[in-house]
Amino acid sequence: MKSIFILLSLITVTCFAQKPCEKDPVYNQFDFWIGEWNVYDANDKLVGTSKVSEILDNCVVLEEWLSVNNQKGLVYSGKSFNSYNSITKQWQQNWVDNIGGTTEYLTGVLSDNEMQFISRPFLVGNIKNIRRLTFYKLNNGFVSQFGEISTDEGKTWTIEFDFEYRKK
């Protein structure tokens, strides 16, 4: 019995020591967003700062957002956890913030320097909404983040925000 336990322990340590996210290039698809950023809106106004880093042995891309605006004594902040789901073969994002907001983007795909996420449907009143979040890797090293919402199952979209991330 003792030898079986030792064998299982060695197999477990060996499997986990391989760090699969560091070896598989799919986990590096979102690396273009990694860095420390000043974030501007479409009017070229500074709206926030963002630190984007790899955590958990390259398995997760973490964003730490901080708004520059103070509204009613509160500075808006949030974090997004971005990870590749090896079972569904898609990227996912889970956004959480300091006012109780969350958004789950369960389908994300990289294509031609564009990472696009679609959220899980959610209700606002009696209306089902979905969000689309697109990141564009720009030629100048910046990143564009474009957020939209749809109330008709994706037939039409309304812009929620249009941000440009510029390296600090």
Beta strands, then each sheet from edge to edge (+ up, - down):
strand 1: 35-40
strand 2: 46-55
strand 3: 60-71
strand 4: 74-85
strand 5: 90-97
strand 6: 102-111
strand 7: 114-119
strand 8: 122-124
strand 9: 127-137
strand 10: 143-150
strand 11: 158-167
sheet 1: 8+ 9- 7+ 6- 5+ 4- 3+ 2- 1+ 11- 10+
end
